[in-house]
Amino acid sequence: MGDIVNLRTHRRQRARKQDAQQAADNRSRFGRTPAQIARDEADAARGKALLDGARIDPDPVATGE
């Protein structure tokens, strides 16, 4: 004969496993670590500084300003 199983406990365990699996899927899909976010922000700032440094301002005499 099989073991006696409390169905309510079994349902709760199954729900917890499903929730944990859903959370893992969401983390892999949408999650980024704080280090990744900081790295991306630093890359964007570096790129912006590079572009600003290479900008050629128009000659105010030629434009009539």
Steps between C-alpha positions, in 0.01 A plus 500: 500500500619854425581775740226718637528846351337816626352646182497856627872482581569337165312778316693767690833337419405472133395867494830604662696303241304660216550848650872437538523383139309807379728728703809333352362544149425867566848559644664348195275697264481840663749515784827684493745522784591838648852455361362457148284810536795705627721373216240596240462848650878547504522388136228747402673784686833411339341497155328834561826656618679366193239650268497833684879514480495441126228758431591780264327821593378705204689820425289786645628741233391276214153444645442870570464470874 
